[in-house]
Amino acid sequence: MQIEFSPEPLAQRAFVLARFVQDDMFALVAQLARAAIQLGGVPAGAPHCTVQYLDGVTDLNALHHQLATYCRSLRAFTLQTLRLEIGTSAQLIDSSVVWLAVEKSATLYRLYDDIGAIARALGFTTHGFTRDTWIPHIFLARFSNGNAPRLIPRDPTIDLQLRVRRLDLTHQLGAQEYERIASFDLP
C-alpha cells in the first residue's frame, strides 16, 4: 500500500484511534453525543478514544507497516469509562470540549507506550503528553456558546465497558478534517 503524502505541517499529524463495538454500551455514548449536539455542540465524528497523537510524520507508509506488524500481536480489549468532563482544548481557543474520561488501564498504557516507541524509532514525535499527563477520553463535542456545563449532570459518573476490536490510523488533512489511512482488526 502506497500512501500519498503532503508536506504541509497539518498533514504530518497522525492519530491512532481505538474504535468500539457498536453494542448497547456504545449506544449510550452515541446518545451523549446527540445530547451535546442538541445543546449547540459541534460533534466529534464517530466516537473513539485517541491512543496516540503523533507529529512530524513524514512517512505514513513506514508507520502503516510498523503498526500493521504490531497490531498482529494484539487482541480485542475493553475500555472502562469513568465520568463526563469539561476540558479546554489547546487547539480550540475559547471553546469548551466535553468528553467521557476513560480509565488508564494497563492495556492502554501498553498501547500508548508501544505506539510511542514505534513513532520515535521512525523519527516522529508524540504530541506533548507524557504518560502521566495523557488523559484518555472519548471526545463528544466542542462548544463555543457556553452550553457545555449544561450537559454535565449532578453526578457525572458514567460506568460503561466499551469493547475495542479495531485500531485506526488516521492523519490530519486540515483544521478539522481527517482521513482514515488503515484499520487494524483485533481478534
Disulfide bonds with the S-S distance in Angstrom:
none
